[in-house]
Amino acid sequence: MTEGDNRRSWTQIRRFEFIEWKLFWEGSLNRSDLEDQFDISTPQASVDLRNYREEAGENISYDATLKAFVPAPEPKLRFLKASADRLLLQLRAWMTGALPRDDLWFKAPPPVAMAPDIVRHVEPKMLRAILRAIQRREAINVLYQSLTNTRWRMVAPHALAFNGYRWHMRAWACDRGDFRDFVITRVQKIGKSEAANYDVAHDIEWNTVTALRLCPHPGLSEEQAAAIRRDYGMKDNCRTIKLRMSLAYYFIMRMNLDLDTLPPERAQIVLENLKDVKRQIIEARAETRRRIAE
């Protein structure tokens, strides 16, 4: 950010970002776009356009035929960090209701559809109680439904984690004396809270970042492998994914990386260092038990 950027107000920088967004993604911009999006007057929109053209006039020109501002063939964006991933994430959030329509800068969003996420709704009061327990370093009494039984348990959550399908709380299980994941939607009720005695530093799986090396399945043809490398943005035939060790198990299961019976076209990728990751998880749990025992 330049010295001039520092002198501008946040709202003006936001409107400059909007101008570049419209030019980059939609290819045109009208003064009314600024007026409608930011609820500003026509004179203020004109000032914003004039100021932007003074700053980055090489990026924009007026097309009398279209009666709109259009971008240069190769605009040099100053206020927008163009990201396809971010835009697609916003579209997905809008489709799921997590992002209101007003937060999408499209004049008319493109036709878009998505397969539904089958997830359970998390009650705000439930999440608030968990967040407070994390903040206050407390244990909470929860009526938890596992696959084997339903019973009250004292757990001390210290973090939240999403495994691709469900939200968990990473917590110290007071009754078991170890760190575990508890699916938030399986908490039926929350009771009283109390002070908790645990050390987050002992949760080795949570505190350790591991690397997963994803490669095309060796059973694929070279043409098929090339398609997979492009799909996953692989370089040198692999892509390294870094994540907390406590989430590695869920990622491996979700991507079927632990199954060696799937046909190559179905599996598509393999985890090159699967044995190493499994060994790391076992060693991390052993180290946690050792620290707790001390």
Secondary structure, DSSP 8 states (H G I E B T S, - for coil): --HHHHHS-HHHHHHHHHHHHIIIIIS-B-HHHHHHHHT--HHHHHHHHHHHHHHHGGGEEEETTTTEEEE-SS---SS----HHHHHHHHHHHHHTSS-GGG---SS---------------HHHHHHHHHHHHHTEEEEEEEE-SS-EEEEEEEEEEEEE-SS-EEEEEEETTTTEEEEEEGGGEEEEEEEEE----GGG-HHHH-EEEEEEEE-TTS-HHHHHHHHHHTT-BTTBEEEEEEHHHHHHHHHHTTTT-S-S-HHHH-EEETTHHHHHHHHHHHHHHHHHHHH-
